[in-house]
């Protein structure tokens, strides 16, 4: 009996997530791209501490922000994805 082996092309520029990371990200994001994440939700989804997330946004290097109230901000899912896409770079070859 012959064994069939599937060859999968390795793409180093594609981020690799564990099953748990994918599950948490999909549960947080869902299908609604206009959903507004609270700032703590966004920081967790981005893998940042809240302090680092605030520093990034204050520098103007973060995603677009929605002012929910005078003291509260949020980030839309589509803006988070756009920000991630802009920050994605190809990995350097290993030596």
Secondary structure as UniProt FT lines:
FT   TURN            12..13
FT   HELIX           19..29
FT   TURN            33..34
FT   STRAND          36..38
FT   HELIX           39..46
FT   HELIX           50..59
FT   STRAND          66..69
FT   TURN            70..71
FT   STRAND          72..76
FT   HELIX           77..87
//
